[in-house]
Amino acid sequence: MLRLVLSDLRYNVGIWIGALVVSAATAAAAAVAAGMLETGFVLVQGGGERDLLRAGGLATLASLVVVLTVVAVTAVLGSVTRLTIDLQRRGYALWQLVGVPSGTVTLVVRLQLGVVALIGSTIGCLVAAPFVPVFLHYGLSASDGLRSLDERFSPVSGVAVVVAVTAVVVLSSLRASRLAGLVRPIEVLREPEAARRRKGWRRWAAGIVALGLATLMTLGLAASGVRAGAQVLLVGPLVTAAFVAIGPTVFPSVLRAWTAVVPAHRSASWFLARNAAGFAVGRSSATVSALVMTIALPGSITAGFATLGDAVERTTGRSLGGIDTQSFLLMLGGPLLVSLFGAAATVLMAGRTREQEAALVEAAGGSRGIVLARAAWESVILVGTAVIVAAAVLVVTSVGQALALGVTTPGTLPHLGLSAALPAALVSAVLMVAAGTLPLVTGARRSIPLVLAAD
């Protein structure tokens, strides 16, 4: 069995590299939170009253960082691990056809995920470890009472992060790995994409729970006004998590709706890209989920803080100001790292499939220019879909908070947080176009029959 685990990892390294990269990014993000907790623990051991107060403030900030990191990791990691398994369903079906029991298939997949997660999280921790104290020092420099701390990240914290990330990766893929072993081979071999179009009630349940928590926090703003202002930092992320949770159900419809507005007969590359993105539901949804998190997470937090600032200014006459750069990066640096890497990873993971699709276009008479344009347009379509969904998140978040704060502070205006969302969308677009086209530009040209014959 070990030989099967390792040999399949080597053969499908292009697919597994996505889970490896996201595991590394998750470990790096978790290392920041672990460093904050360890620094607070050292302060508590000091025993002084000032140290205890500083430890309490650091624990509060660390809790916020942990929550935001968990929101991003839950959305992105689950999508990436499911896509990793979905892209190999045909191979798992072939295993069963040659006599490998379904239980063995499930066990092999889980062992592979464990190995990849262990390697990826170890790499992420080793790379991040030297920079965690420096990053914490910079991030805390704008926080009153938390400057000049002895920021730490010890090997013990590193081991804890590696174990935690590995466990989360394996646990997040339990259902998908079980389905990999239970799938009917003939179903996948005949209709590989249609077999992945199932919609799970668990996603809807998770979305309802997240939206319910966001609603309760928003109602708290209506009852307490600006005194409960700290809640605005969590409402947006919870709404984002709710939209991402139900994403695989709604993303395809959103994608088809807005791309239908653009005339397809004027551009062959746009026509091919639109149909490819609409057909590859699992692949597209995984990418859009990560992109929505990248755009909506900073945008919704900025929107909530700016809307609160409007209410505070109307109440006190003083400006609350914006979130300083250091605190913003401390809160969102890790989550954005995970979501950006996750989005790029989902594109790179499907490299073999995209190469076969490009070969089909060329075999049908398409030029190399059309192939590259198609890849670029597909990336633009995915980013555009994410922008539309993220815009809905920002509207729901800002309008809901403005109405709630307006109960105690009439006239409070919603702010959409575009100052953070637009740069995030631009960075996402550049990264996605690069991830989609660079492999085609820099990769070695292979024979079209060989590409189409590859499994």
HUBELVEN-V879493 format. One record per pair of residues at least 24 apart in sequence whose C-alpha atoms are under 6 Angstrom apart, sorted by the first residue. I is the first residue (numbers start at 1). J is the second residue. If there is no record, write none. Layout:
i;j
I;J
I;J
//
This chain:
i;j
5;108
5;112
14;349
15;349
18;345
18;349
20;116
20;120
22;342
23;117
23;120
23;121
24;120
24;121
24;123
24;124
25;338
26;338
27;121
27;124
27;125
28;124
28;125
28;128
29;334
32;132
33;62
35;152
35;153
36;62
39;151
39;152
65;331
69;335
72;335
76;290
78;172
79;286
82;176
90;188
93;185
102;181
102;182
105;181
106;177
106;178
106;181
114;170
117;166
118;166
121;162
122;162
139;326
139;327
139;330
203;245
203;246
204;246
207;242
207;245
210;238
210;242
211;239
211;242
214;238
218;401
221;404
221;405
222;404
222;405
222;407
225;405
225;408
232;304
233;301
236;300
236;301
236;397
237;297
244;289
248;285
255;385
269;370
269;373
269;374
273;374
273;377
273;378
287;343
287;346
288;382
288;386
290;339
290;342
290;343
291;386
292;386
292;390
294;336
294;339
295;421
295;424
295;425
296;390
298;420
299;417
299;420
299;421
300;394
302;417
303;398
303;415
303;416
303;417
304;398
306;415
307;414
307;415
311;412
356;451
356;452
359;448
375;436
375;437
376;433
379;432
379;433
//
